[in-house]
């Protein structure tokens, strides 16, 4: 491993690569080290089931990638990365062939909610009218007040509440179930704060930018970032697990796209005891059990509109979903779990051989669970799409334990790299004015355990890199990411 890098990044998830891109754009020599065989962390695409079926390993639908200030500056489209939008953003099937359906139009979505049409418009239209205001505020370092707007005022008023509290404004099973489905992305009981904030953020993004998939697979976004680093003279080295900071060559800056537990393992006794103890108290959320399916045809959802949806939330009405999530929080495995589904081929048919489909699905389970939930996940899909199991050509399952084995940042199978409680949204991974800076000189955290938290937006990495640029290299201006253009020979290399 060369010892002449200005900055070393450990971990090549979206945040590690965003940090590398930002530093490379400032003219620094960057070396990224990744333990897995390919870069990307959860933002990867592989043939998990059968040849020709391309499955996203973790992240699949990407509203925050479109809303992110980092990716707006990076401009994936200029680098050949396309986003494919389904006709229906997301759907919430209910028993009897019913479904609540979200489209890009607030008015059109509300029209399908019967008695709750006006209530949905009152809740979502001001947030959608705010454009990028909410996403820009949420995807900030949270150290400076955002520019005031009506959208932000409404979001601040409601966002710290529980989903259960906000759902009381609805009376129909369709509207209440719809809000439960989107709020459960928080991976918390629906009676907990800030599940409403997660639901309102993601719900508003459905109307402002959509929930697209990356054309060809999420790995295309990873590849574009890796190519930009290499084009600037940097390196992205895979197949190299770092076990200790002592293994790294001397460099002015080291950025770690790792969980707090991972940082403790890398740094050990080098960290002051108070900081070490605070990191050890960092809370992780529940895990997931994920199943990828290769299908002989499209899923036969009873509801016709659900067949056009990129994402679906399964689990019935609000009360049923809330009960399932409460059971997970108690350490139980619900018989009727909430199941998150992405059918990428609806928007991107090239993910599978002609006429065939992929399906991505997971449910929440207690942290560290070894339980295979495949049968329960399939039962929920079959409930709303009778005949689904007859289409299954192959399946690939990862339990929560196996998720962590694949990606050590997923502690206990927690793909969010930390529980999204109010405390850990506002002080992540611990209460510190600059959460990216660590007590070790020149060492910074840049994973989803830092603000603004999980999802593919790159902001944790970008904000950590900007801190390093100021403190280590004396660079105070925002680097011009458009200056990085991929070269024909760009790409990641495996370690010898």
C-alpha positions in Angstrom: 0.0 0.0 0.0 1.5 3.3 -1.0 2.5 5.7 1.8 2.3 9.0 -0.1 -1.5 9.7 0.1 -2.7 13.0 1.5 -5.9 11.3 2.8 -6.8 7.7 3.5 -10.4 6.7 3.6 -11.3 3.4 5.2 -14.6 2.0 3.8 -16.1 2.7 0.4 -19.8 3.0 1.1 -21.5 6.1 -0.3 -20.2 8.2 2.5 -16.6 7.0 2.2 -16.7 7.6 -1.6 -18.3 11.0 -1.1 -15.5 12.0 1.2 -13.0 10.7 -1.3 -14.6 12.6 -4.2 -14.7 15.9 -2.1 -11.0 15.6 -1.1 -9.9 14.6 -4.6 -11.7 17.6 -6.0 -9.6 19.8 -3.7 -6.5 18.4 -5.4 -5.5 15.9 -2.7 -4.1 12.4 -3.3 -6.7 10.0 -2.0 -6.5 6.3 -1.2 -9.7 4.4 -0.4 -9.4 1.0 1.3 -12.3 -1.4 1.2 -12.5 -4.9 2.7 -15.1 -6.3 0.4 -14.4 -7.5 -3.1 -16.2 -4.6 -4.7 -16.7 -1.0 -3.5 -20.0 0.5 -2.4 -21.0 -1.0 0.9 -24.8 -1.2 0.7 -24.9 0.6 -2.6 -23.9 -2.4 -4.7 -25.6 -4.6 -7.3 -24.9 -8.4 -7.7 -26.4 -11.5 -9.4 -27.5 -12.9 -6.1 -29.9 -15.5 -7.4 -29.5 -16.5 -11.1 -27.3 -15.3 -14.0 -28.8 -12.2 -15.6 -30.8 -11.2 -12.5 -29.2 -8.0 -11.0 -30.2 -7.4 -7.4 -29.4 -4.4 -5.2 -27.5 -5.7 -2.2 -29.1 -3.1 0.2 -30.1 0.3 -1.0 -32.6 0.2 -3.9 -34.9 3.2 -4.1 -33.1 6.6 -4.0 -35.2 9.7 -3.2 -32.4 11.2 -1.0 -29.8 10.7 -3.8 -31.8 13.0 -6.0 -32.5 15.5 -3.1 -28.9 15.5 -1.8 -26.8 18.7 -2.1 -23.8 16.5 -2.6 -25.2 14.6 -5.5 -26.6 17.7 -7.0 -23.1 19.0 -7.1 -21.6 15.7 -8.2 -24.2 15.5 -11.1 -24.6 11.7 -11.7 -26.3 12.4 -15.0 -23.2 14.0 -16.4 -21.3 10.8 -15.6 -23.7 8.5 -17.3 -25.8 7.5 -14.3 -29.6 7.5 -15.0 -32.5 7.3 -12.6 -35.6 5.3 -13.6 -38.9 6.4 -12.2 -41.9 4.1 -11.8 -45.4 5.4 -12.7 -46.5 4.9 -9.1 -43.9 6.1 -6.5 -45.1 3.7 -3.7 -48.2 1.8 -2.9 -49.7 0.3 0.3 -51.8 -2.7 -0.5 -54.7 -3.7 1.8 -56.9 -6.7 2.0 -59.6 -7.2 -0.5 -57.6 -5.9 -3.5 -57.5 -2.3 -2.2 -54.4 -0.1 -2.1 -53.4 3.4 -1.3 -51.2 4.8 -4.0 -48.7 7.7 -4.0 -47.9 9.5 -7.3 -45.8 12.6 -7.9 -49.0 14.6 -7.6 -50.2 15.5 -4.2 -53.7 16.2 -5.6 -53.8 12.9 -7.5 -52.6 11.0 -4.5 -55.2 12.7 -2.2 -58.0 12.0 -4.7 -57.6 8.3 -4.0 -58.0 8.6 -0.3 -61.8 9.2 -0.1 -62.8 11.1 3.1 -59.1 11.9 3.8 -58.5 13.7 0.5 -58.5 17.1 2.1 -56.5 16.0 5.2 -53.8 14.6 3.0 -53.6 17.7 0.9 -53.4 19.9 4.0 -50.6 17.8 5.4 -48.4 17.2 2.3 -49.0 20.1 -0.1 -47.1 22.7 2.0 -44.2 20.3 2.4 -44.1 19.5 -1.4 -44.4 23.2 -2.2 -41.1 23.8 -0.3 -39.1 22.0 -2.9 -35.7 21.1 -1.6 -36.0 23.1 1.7 -36.8 20.2 3.9 -34.2 17.9 2.4 -31.5 20.6 2.5 -32.3 21.2 6.2 -32.4 17.5 7.1 -29.2 16.7 5.1 -27.2 19.4 6.9 -24.7 19.2 9.7 -27.5 20.6 11.9 -25.1 23.2 13.4 -26.6 26.2 11.7 -30.2 27.3 11.4 -31.7 26.8 7.9 -33.4 29.5 6.0 -37.0 29.9 7.2 -39.9 28.8 5.1 -43.4 27.6 5.6 -42.4 24.1 4.6 -39.7 24.0 7.3 -42.1 25.5 9.8 -44.7 22.8 9.2 -42.1 20.1 9.2 -40.5 21.3 12.5 -44.0 21.4 14.1 -44.8 17.9 13.2 -41.5 16.1 12.6 -40.6 15.4 16.2 -44.0 13.7 16.8 -44.8 10.0 16.5 -46.4 8.6 13.5 -49.3 7.5 15.7 -49.9 11.1 16.7 -49.9 12.5 13.1 -52.0 9.6 11.8 -54.9 10.6 14.0 -55.8 13.3 11.5 -56.8 10.5 9.1 -60.0 8.4 9.4 -59.7 5.9 6.5 -57.7 2.7 6.6 -56.1 3.7 3.3 -54.6 7.0 4.5 -53.6 5.6 8.0 -52.0 2.6 6.4 -50.2 4.7 3.9 -48.6 6.9 6.6 -47.7 3.8 8.7 -45.9 2.3 5.7 -43.7 5.3 5.0 -43.1 6.1 8.6 -41.9 2.6 9.4 -38.7 3.3 7.4 -37.6 4.8 10.7 -37.2 1.2 12.1 -38.8 2.3 15.4 -42.2 1.7 17.1 -44.8 4.0 15.5 -45.5 5.4 18.9 -41.9 6.7 19.1 -40.6 10.1 18.1 -39.5 11.1 15.4 -41.2 8.5 13.3 -43.5 11.2 11.9 -40.5 13.1 10.7 -39.2 10.2 8.7 -42.6 9.6 7.2 -43.1 13.3 6.3 -39.6 13.6 4.8 -39.9 10.5 2.6 -43.5 11.2 1.8 -42.7 14.8 0.7 -39.8 13.5 -1.4 -42.2 11.3 -3.3 -43.9 14.4 -4.6 -40.8 16.5 -5.2 -38.2 14.2 -6.6 -39.7 10.7 -6.6 -38.3 7.4 -5.4 -36.4 6.2 -8.5 -34.1 3.2 -8.9 -30.7 3.6 -10.5 -30.8 2.4 -14.1 -28.8 -0.8 -14.2 -28.5 -1.1 -10.5 -27.3 1.0 -7.5 -23.7 0.0 -8.2 -23.8 2.4 -11.2 -23.8 5.3 -8.7 -20.9 3.7 -6.8 -19.0 3.2 -9.9 -19.4 6.8 -11.0 -17.9 8.0 -7.6 -15.0 5.5 -7.7 -14.2 6.5 -11.3 -14.2 10.2 -10.3 -11.6 9.5 -7.6 -9.4 7.4 -9.9 -9.7 10.1 -12.6 -8.2 12.6 -10.2 -5.2 10.3 -9.5 -6.6 8.5 -6.5 -7.0 4.8 -5.8 -9.9 2.7 -4.7 -8.5 -0.6 -3.4 -10.8 -3.5 -2.6 -10.1 -6.8 -0.8 -8.2 -5.0 2.0 -9.7 -5.3 5.4 -8.2 -2.8 7.9 -8.1 -4.2 11.4 -6.2 -1.4 13.2 -5.3 2.2 12.6 -1.7 1.2 13.3 -1.8 -0.7 9.9 -2.2 2.5 8.0 0.7 4.4 6.5 1.2 7.9 7.8 -1.1 10.4 6.1 -2.2 13.9 7.2 -5.9 12.9 7.2 -7.7 9.6 7.8 -11.5 9.4 7.3 -13.4 6.3 8.6 -16.6 5.2 7.0 -17.2 2.8 9.9 -19.7 2.4 12.8 -18.8 3.6 16.3 -18.2 0.0 17.2 -15.9 -0.4 14.3 -14.0 2.8 15.3 -13.5 1.4 18.8 -12.0 -1.8 17.3 -9.7 0.2 15.0 -8.5 2.7 17.6 -8.6 0.7 20.8 -6.8 2.3 23.8 -5.7 5.3 21.7 -9.0 6.9 22.4 -9.5 8.9 25.6 -11.7 6.9 28.0 -14.6 9.4 28.1 -14.9 9.4 24.3 -14.5 5.7 24.2 -17.2 5.2 26.8 -19.6 7.6 24.9 -19.1 5.7 21.7 -19.8 2.4 23.5 -23.2 3.8 24.6 -24.2 4.5 21.0 -27.5 2.6 20.3 -28.1 0.5 17.3 -31.6 -0.3 15.9 -33.2 -3.5 14.9 -31.8 -5.7 12.1 -33.4 -6.8 8.9 -33.9 -10.2 7.2 -33.7 -9.6 3.4 -34.8 -11.8 0.6 -34.1 -11.3 -3.1 -36.2 -13.2 -5.6 -35.7 -14.1 -9.3 -39.2 -14.3 -10.8 -40.6 -15.8 -14.0 -42.9 -12.7 -14.4 -44.2 -9.6 -12.7 -45.8 -9.9 -9.2 -49.5 -10.5 -9.6 -50.7 -7.8 -7.1 -54.5 -7.9 -6.7 -54.5 -4.1 -7.0 -53.7 -3.0 -10.5 -52.1 0.3 -9.5 -49.7 -1.7 -7.2 -48.3 -3.4 -10.2 -46.9 -0.1 -11.4 -45.3 0.9 -8.0 -41.6 0.9 -7.6 -41.9 0.5 -3.8 -44.6 -1.2 -1.7 -45.2 -1.3 2.0 -46.9 -4.5 3.2 -48.5 -5.3 6.5 -52.1 -4.2 6.5 -53.5 -1.3 8.4 -51.9 1.1 10.8 -52.7 -0.9 13.9 -51.3 -4.2 12.4 -48.1 -2.6 11.3 -47.7 -0.8 14.7 -48.2 -4.1 16.5 -45.5 -5.8 14.4 -43.0 -3.1 15.0 -43.7 -3.0 18.7 -43.1 -6.8 18.8 -39.7 -6.3 17.1 -38.8 -3.7 19.7 -39.6 -6.2 22.4 -37.2 -8.7 20.8 -39.9 -10.8 19.1 -40.3 -12.0 15.5 -43.9 -11.1 14.3 -45.8 -13.7 12.4 -47.2 -10.9 10.2 -44.2 -8.5 9.7 -44.1 -5.2 8.0 -42.4 -6.0 4.6 -40.7 -3.4 2.5 -40.6 -4.4 -1.2 -38.9 -2.9 -4.3 -39.8 -4.2 -7.7 -37.0 -2.5 -9.7 -38.0 -4.1 -13.1 -41.2 -2.0 -13.1 -39.0 1.0 -13.9 -35.8 -0.7 -15.1 -36.7 -3.9 -17.1 -33.0 -4.6 -17.9 -32.5 -5.8 -14.3 -33.7 -9.3 -15.4 -33.9 -11.4 -18.6 -36.7 -10.5 -21.0 -40.1 -10.9 -19.4 -38.7 -11.9 -16.0 -38.4 -9.8 -12.9 -36.3 -9.3 -9.7 -37.9 -8.6 -6.3 -36.2 -7.0 -3.3 -37.8 -7.5 0.1 -37.0 -7.2 3.8 -38.6 -7.2 7.2 -37.4 -5.9 10.5 -36.2 -8.3 13.2 -34.5 -8.0 16.6 -30.9 -6.9 16.5 -28.5 -9.9 15.9 -31.3 -12.2 14.9 -30.3 -15.5 13.2 -33.9 -16.2 12.3 -34.7 -16.8 8.6 -38.0 -14.9 7.9 -38.3 -16.0 4.2 -41.5 -17.9 4.8 -43.2 -15.0 6.6 -42.0 -12.5 4.0 -43.4 -14.7 1.2 -46.7 -15.1 3.1 -47.1 -11.3 3.3 -46.5 -10.9 -0.4 -48.8 -13.8 -1.2 -51.5 -12.2 0.9 -51.7 -9.2 -1.4 -50.5 -11.0 -4.6 -52.0 -14.5 -4.7 -49.9 -16.8 -7.0 -46.7 -15.0 -6.2 -44.9 -18.1 -4.9 -45.6 -19.9 -8.2 -43.4 -17.3 -10.0 -40.3 -17.8 -7.8 -37.4 -19.2 -9.8 -34.8 -18.7 -7.0 -34.3 -16.8 -3.8 -31.4 -15.5 -1.8 -31.8 -14.8 1.9 -29.6 -12.9 4.4 -30.6 -13.0 8.1 -29.6 -10.1 10.4 -26.5 -12.0 11.5 -25.5 -12.6 7.9 -26.1 -8.9 7.1 -23.5 -7.9 9.7 -21.1 -10.6 8.4 -21.4 -9.1 5.0 -21.0 -5.5 6.1 -19.6 -4.8 9.6 -21.2 -1.4 9.7 -24.6 -3.2 9.9 -24.2 -3.9 13.6 -26.7 -6.6 14.5 -28.1 -6.3 11.0 -29.0 -2.6 11.5 -28.6 -1.1 8.0 -29.1 2.4 9.4 -25.9 2.3 11.4 -27.6 3.5 14.5 -31.1 3.9 15.9 -32.9 7.0 14.7 -34.1 8.2 18.1 -34.4 11.9 18.7 -31.2 12.0 20.7 -29.3 10.2 17.9 -30.7 12.3 15.2 -29.6 15.5 17.0 -26.4 14.2 18.5 -24.9 11.5 16.3 -22.8 9.5 17.4 -22.4 11.6 20.5 -23.0 15.2 21.7 -20.2 17.1 20.1 -20.1 20.4 18.2 -18.3 18.8 15.3 -19.3 15.1 15.4 -16.9 14.2 12.5 -13.8 15.3 14.4 -12.4 12.6 16.8 -9.8 13.1 19.6 -7.2 11.6 17.4 -5.3 14.2 15.4 -6.3 14.1 11.7 -8.8 11.2 12.2 -12.4 11.8 11.3 -15.6 9.7 11.3 -17.7 9.9 8.1 -20.2 7.0 8.3 -24.0 7.1 8.6 -23.4 7.2 12.4 -22.7 10.9 11.9 -25.1 13.6 10.8 -27.3 13.6 8.8 -27.6 9.8 9.2 -28.6 6.9 7.0 -29.5 6.6 3.3 -27.6 7.1 0.1 -27.0 10.9 0.1 -23.2 11.2 0.6 -23.5 14.1 3.0 -21.9 12.4 6.0 -18.8 11.8 3.9 -18.9 15.3 2.3 -19.3 17.1 5.6 -16.5 15.1 7.2 -14.2 15.8 4.3 -15.0 19.6 4.5 -14.0 19.5 8.1 -10.7 17.8 7.3 -10.0 20.2 4.5 -10.4 23.2 6.8 -8.6 21.7 9.8 -5.7 19.8 8.2 -5.2 21.4 4.8 -6.4 25.0 5.4 -8.9 24.8 2.5 -12.1 26.7 3.3 -14.0 26.8 0.0 -16.3 24.2 -1.4 -14.4 22.0 -3.9 -15.8 22.1 -7.5 -16.9 18.5 -8.0 -17.7 19.1 -11.7 -13.9 19.4 -12.2 -13.7 15.6 -11.8 -14.4 13.7 -15.0 -13.9 10.0 -15.3 -11.1 8.7 -17.6 -11.6 5.7 -19.9 -9.4 3.5 -17.7 -11.0 4.5 -14.4 -12.2 1.9 -12.0 -11.5 0.1 -8.8 -8.7 -2.4 -8.4 -8.4 -5.5 -6.2 -5.6 -5.8 -3.7 -2.7 -8.0 -4.9 
